[in-house]
Amino acid sequence: QRAGFTRLRLGPRVLRTETAGLAAIAALQSHWGDF
């Protein structure tokens, strides 16, 4: 926070930066019925 960053929580699970984007895309596709 001192450096100007804002902490953001997405629940109890921790995602690595390598998998967070892929997990978000998969969740959106599942929500929209693409799977």
N, C-alpha and C positions, 0 to 999 in steps of 0.2 A: 504494500500500500504506500510505502514511502516513495517508491520509484514511479508511482502513478498507475500501477496495475490494480485492477479490481478482482477480488477473489470471487469465484463463481462455483457454486455447488450444484451437482446434478443428482444428489442422492447419496446413498451409502457406497455405491460402486465407484471404483477409480479406473479410468480408462487411460491408456497410454496415448500419446499424440499420434502414434502410428496407427492405432485402431479406432480412435474416437470418431474420425471422419467416416470411416467405413461403417461403423456401428450406427451412426446417425443416418446415413443413406439407406442402410438396410431397414431401419425402423420406419423411415418415411415411406419406402416402397411397400413395406408390410401394411402400413396404415392405409395407403392408397389402393391396396389390393393387387399390387404387381407380383406378389409371390403367391 
